Amino acid sequence: MLTFLAQQGQELQAPPIDYGAVSPILIVLGAACLSVLVEAFLPKAQRWSSQVVLTLLTLALAATGLIAYANSGSAPKEGKLTFAGAIAVDQPVLFLWGTLLLLGFGAVLLIADRSVEPGGAFVAEASVLPGTIKDRAQANRLGMQTEVFPLTLFALGGMMVFVAANDLLTMFIALEVLSLPLYLMCGLARRRRLLSQEAAVKYFLLGAFASAFFLYGVALLYGYAGSVKLADIATATAGTDRSDTLLYAGFGLLVVGLLFKASVGPFHAWTPDVYQGSPTPITAFMGACTKVAAFGGILRVLFVAFEKSSWEWNYVLWGVAIVSMVIGAVLGLTQTDVKRMIAYSSVAHAGFLLVGSISLSAEGLSGTMFYLLAYGFTTIAAFGVVSLVRNADGEATHLSQWAGLAKRSPVTAHVFTFLLLALAGIPLTSGFIGKFVVFAAALQSGMAPLVVVALVASAVAAFFYLRVIVLMYFSEPAADGPTVSVPGAFTTVAITLGAAITLVLGVWPAFALEWAGAGGFAF
């Protein structure tokens, strides 16, 4: 091809790239590659400290680059396209990138902590039984498994590309880049190894199935619009001069792939098992960052490609949102494991987020992004607390083991109570503000019946949060009940940061709402 073009006298030109605009992505993915080299060449004794410093420094540098670009004057309010139009950098993308970097920082603090679990939360060798002499010897010899750090950076980089993708092929590649590291990390739990490996296999198989749906939807939409660019699909869907069969099928399959990653019911089957079986720091990372990435992609697809569609597709997603809220609220009532309860809580919250996403208004866009920021920090702090309640077998996640926790560790119970109230949407927490702005946007868009269902689901879901609170404060602790570990510095910072931001966004949300509503999508 190059020879042919040279013979024709044509000059090859590289696509224009605004390196300042995409610097956060380049920093994260470049550091991920460097982190792999650290694993390959540094002695084992030096890897943990090197990887922790490299990962946290990377996130700080990426955030600095993001702030510098946003304040440089070269970031137009309407956004810009780069990488031959494959990446869009606009105000929603800048907000989502900042959210991902902040939440990633909190999750990495939990991942890096070694004080709660000797040797860290990640297994040295899956075939070794936990607690045996060989397992302890191996943990002492190898220390913490540090390959989770490059995997985390690769996943985070994929998430950043995913929310900025301006065509469906770029979105699919980013989806795989963010998913593959998660499949691996889900199976690395030091405790409950069979459960962890089962979670990884389920997540991989169902994730591959959902990716196939997504890719098939891309193919059908290409057949309909003649392009995979979101702007071209928007132009095609606004017309009435072509058959809509490919559009209906392509949209349905594409949305299935997106809703799976967001753990929206009824595409949530993986969520409870994966949340329960994965190492708790990875569960926190998935519960916060993957939710942001998935809904960032959903928002871009709906607002850019299908906002002006002549087909009333939003009623289909009305039904999906209702199913998700009902499944999350009702099945959450039946759970006896804290992590599974939070998993079903995330399914209900995904339904609430979908309510804002399908409002197709500026208020719905800013409200949904604010909700993602608020929910992410609350989730990370909540899983940080869960990692502290332990018995001889590791984390004590059965609800009966949390009885009387307030008498054993009042501070831990107080913090977890506050976080549960935030998830329930009680006033003076970020959860209340998030639900309020999303539901208000839905009402303005004429979706009053959907808001009524959401309010009922919120009331039902509040019951299983209150059940845990009552159990902690009004039950007697068992004599052989779990203990609350003293958190290390990293876990303390993660929990404190998450709880503090949950409070700040509940009392003073204006600055975050203003940032979230600074502009619309570029295409």
Buried (B, 14 or more C-beta within 10 A) or exposed (E): EEEEEEEEEEEEEEEEEBEBBBBBBBBBBBBBEEBBEBBEEBEEEEBBEBBBEBBBEBBEBBBBBBEBBBEEEEBEEEBBBBBEBBBBBBBBBBBBBBBBBBBBBBBBBBBBBBBBBEBBBBBBEBEBEBEEEEBBEBBEEBBBBBBBBBBBBBBBBBBBBBBBBBBBBBBBBBBBBBBBBBBBBBBBBBBBBEBBBBBBBBBBEBBEBBBEBBBBBBBBBBEBBEBBBBBBBBBBBEEEEEEBEBBBBBBBBBBBBBBBBBBBBEBBEBBBBBBBBBBBBBBBBBBBBBBBBBBBBBBBBBBBBBBEBEEEBBEBBBEBBBBBBBBBBBBBEEBEBBBBBBBBBBBBBBBBBBBBBBBBBEBBBBBBBBBBBBBBBBBBBBBBBBBBBBBEEBBBBBBEBBBBBBBBBEEBBBBBBBBBBBBBBBEBBBBBBBBBBBBBBBBEBEBEEBBEBBBEBBEBBBEBBBBBBEBBBEBEBEEEBBEBBEBBEBBBBBBBBBBEBBBBBBEEBEEBBEBBBBBBBBB
